[in-house]
Amino acid sequence: MRDLEEARKTVQETDAQMAELFQKRMSAVKDIAAFKKERGLPVFDAAQEKKVLERNSALITDEMIKPYYLTFMQDVMEVSKKYQERLISGAKVAFCGTMGAFAHIAAKRIFPDGRCIPYHSFDNAYLSVVEGECDYAVLPIENSYAGEVGQVVDLMFHGSLYVNGVYPFPIVHDLLAVPGAKMEEIRTVISHPQALSQCQPYIRKHAFLEQTEVNTAVAARRVAETGDRTLAAIASEETAELYGLQILDHDINESKDNTTRFAVFARTKNVEDTVREGSTFIMLFRVNNVAGALADALTVISRYGFNMKVLRSRPIKTTPWKYYFYVEAEGSPASKDGQDMISELRDHCDMLKIVGQYTAGKK
């Protein structure tokens, strides 16, 4: 058996080496945080963590201590994430709407430590990132019922920002009132026109006498400011917390499948040089003005094995009766097939750009 003091000396020497390596590791983590902050990427990356654990566990030959090493590595990565969150916190995130609106809630869920800045239009929110006022913008690109958000898609076409993430958020409507109010007291319900429409069966069931159309966050604020016990707003749980309202009833929208997808826009492209499971890219193109150009372009995309999850056309406002096409496809344009596909596709297009690549995420 080894001498106790000798063993303790070995531990002490190893700890000193580990301290030096820890500083080296955290220096690299700082660079990773800067990369993520510049591109609007989330701190947590489940696929990357899984890869690290699998790779590093193979370095341990003693099966008895391997589980302890995995626990050690998980703790190290947890510390790394906390450090990244501290470095990234304070990033300015633009959104369109008012505080408490669904867009604000989406921005806070994606960037919980960010400073969310409201803008009155999609254009202004987008330009705030272009001009450096904000670090990224969180804007809606599609609703499962209302369809694409054309203004934002047009900003992709004409603008210079990249999409580095797309996140789906189910829309859940709650009935909010001042603390102490009871359901039987409610006479008027106020909210966004779409929210009122989506909750019509519930509104009819409870025979509310009047409906008023305003923004969801404005509706909640009005209820809070007036203190009127006969007034209720349709908005989210987060909005209730923001304005100090009580929730009279949860999940009152007719459809439970109403989802809005929000995209994160940044000035810098999220460059991925490896193909990852679940990777998706957004591509915009305008085909040559010749017969069969669109069919030829779609054939090229299909022949290289890229599954198009979304394909839409949009009018080019600066050129009447001309259209561009929006595609979301599975895979990586950085792969060899991706590069070959893009090269061949240019023969059929007079304009083509990859707006962004991301791994499908949930929040």
C-alpha positions, 0 to 999 in steps of 0.5 A: 500500500502506498504511503499516505503522505505520498498519495496526498502529495500526488493529489496535491500535484495533480490538483495544481495541474488541474487548476492550470488546465481549468484556467486554460479550459475556461479561457477557451469557454470565454471564446466560445461564449463570445462566438455564441453572443455574436451570433445569438446562439443559446448557451445550452447545446445538448448535442455538443454536451452528449458528444463531449461526454461520449468522447471523453468517457472513452479516455477512461480505461478503469471501468470502476471510476468511469461513472465518477468521471462522467459526473465530474465532466457534467459538473465541469460543463455546468460550471462552463455554462454558468460562466458563459451565461455571465459573459453573455448576460446583458446582451440587447435583444430587439423585438416588435411589440410592447413589454408583456407581448408574446414576442417579448415573452419569446425573446425572454425565453430564448435569452433569459439574461438578455435586455429586451428592447421593444420596437414599434415595427419589424423593420425597426427591430431588424435595423437596430441589429444592422446598425449595432443598437442591439445584438440580435432581434427575435422576430416571428416568421410563421404561425401555424394558423396565420401562415408566414409573416411576410414582412419578416421574410422580406427583411431576410430577402433584402437585408444583411442579417443571418438567422442563427436559430428558429424556435417554436412557441405554442400560444396559450391564452389565459383569462386575466383579471385584477386580484379578487375578481370573480368569473361571474363579475366579468362583463367585458373581455379585451385582447388582440383580434386574433386572440379574441377569434381563437377564444370565441367558443369560450367567450360565447360559453361565458356570455361576456357582453362586450369585446374590445380589440387591443394588443394583448399586453396593452389589454393586460396593462389596461386591466391592471391600471383601471382595477375594474373587476368587470374587465378581463384580458386574454393574454399569457401567464407571463403577462399576468405576472408582469402586471400583477393580475390573477388568472381566472382560467387557463388555456382558453383558446379553442385550438391547442396546436397554435404555434408561432416560430420565432427566428433569431437574427444576428450580424454574424453567420453561424458557421457550422463546418460539420453536419449535425443531426437536426440541422436545417438551413434557410435559402432564398433564391430567384430563378432565371426568367426562362421556361422551366427554371423553377422546376429545374431548381427544385430538381437540383435540390431534390437530387442532392437529397435535401428534404424541403420542409418549407417552400413558398413564393413571395412577390418582390415589391421593387419589381412588379410581377416578379417573385423570389422563393423561400426554402427551409431544407434539412441538412447542411449547405457546408457539406460536400453535397450542399456545396455541389447543390448550391454551385449547380443551383446558381446555373438556374438562379440569378440570385441565391443566398443562404440566410442561415443554418441552425439546429432545431430548438425548443424553449 
